[in-house]
Amino acid sequence: MINAFLLTNQKMISGHIDCTFSGTTCVSMFLKNRKIYTANVGDSRIVIYNCKNGNWTAKPLSIDHKPNLPAE
């Protein structure tokens, strides 16, 4: 997934697309061998919902990328 994100960025740059001020985001997820893999760029988030006995719960699987986060 990292390579796919990097390749997309490289193709945008080589296609002379200035993505400096773009607002594009991407959120991706796939399931393999009962494991969930996620990746996101920009202010996006993956949330999984579960229903037990008619009660729904939500669990974030990724976090938003925001400039005010210390890790950013």
C-alpha positions as CSV (number, residue, x, y, z in Angstrom):
1,M,0.0,0.0,0.0
2,I,2.9,2.3,0.7
3,N,4.4,1.6,-2.7
4,A,1.0,2.3,-4.4
5,F,0.7,5.7,-2.6
6,L,4.3,6.6,-3.6
7,L,3.8,5.5,-7.2
8,T,0.6,7.6,-7.5
9,N,2.5,10.6,-6.1
10,Q,5.4,10.1,-8.5
11,K,3.0,9.8,-11.5
12,M,1.2,13.0,-10.5
13,I,4.5,14.9,-10.3
14,S,5.8,13.4,-13.6
15,G,2.5,14.4,-15.2
16,H,3.2,18.0,-14.2
17,I,0.4,18.1,-11.6
18,D,1.1,20.6,-8.8
19,C,-0.3,18.8,-5.8
20,T,1.1,21.3,-3.3
21,F,-2.2,22.8,-2.4
22,S,-4.5,20.0,-3.4
23,G,-7.3,18.8,-1.2
24,T,-7.3,15.2,-2.3
25,T,-7.5,12.5,0.3
26,C,-7.4,8.7,0.1
27,V,-8.3,6.0,2.5
28,S,-7.7,2.3,1.8
29,M,-8.4,-1.0,3.5
30,F,-8.1,-4.6,2.6
31,L,-8.6,-7.9,4.5
32,K,-6.2,-10.8,4.2
33,N,-6.1,-13.9,6.4
34,R,-8.4,-12.3,9.0
35,K,-6.2,-9.2,9.3
36,I,-7.2,-5.7,8.3
37,Y,-4.7,-3.5,6.7
38,T,-5.3,0.3,6.4
39,A,-3.6,3.3,4.9
40,N,-4.7,6.9,4.5
41,V,-3.4,10.2,3.2
42,G,-5.0,13.5,4.2
43,D,-8.0,14.2,6.4
44,S,-9.6,10.8,6.0
45,R,-10.5,7.9,8.3
46,I,-11.7,4.3,8.1
47,V,-14.3,3.3,10.6
48,I,-15.6,-0.3,11.0
49,Y,-19.1,-0.8,12.4
50,N,-20.3,-3.9,14.3
51,C,-23.8,-5.0,15.3
52,K,-24.3,-7.3,18.3
53,N,-27.9,-7.9,19.5
54,G,-29.1,-4.9,17.6
55,N,-26.5,-2.5,19.2
56,W,-24.2,-0.8,16.8
57,T,-20.6,0.2,17.7
58,A,-18.0,2.1,15.7
59,K,-14.3,1.6,15.9
60,P,-11.8,3.8,14.0
61,L,-9.2,1.8,12.1
62,S,-7.1,4.8,11.1
63,I,-6.5,8.4,12.3
64,D,-7.0,11.7,10.4
65,H,-3.8,13.3,9.3
66,K,-4.0,16.9,10.6
67,P,-1.2,19.5,10.7
68,N,-1.8,20.3,14.4
69,L,-0.9,16.7,15.5
70,P,2.6,16.5,17.0
71,A,3.4,13.4,14.9
72,E,2.8,15.5,11.7
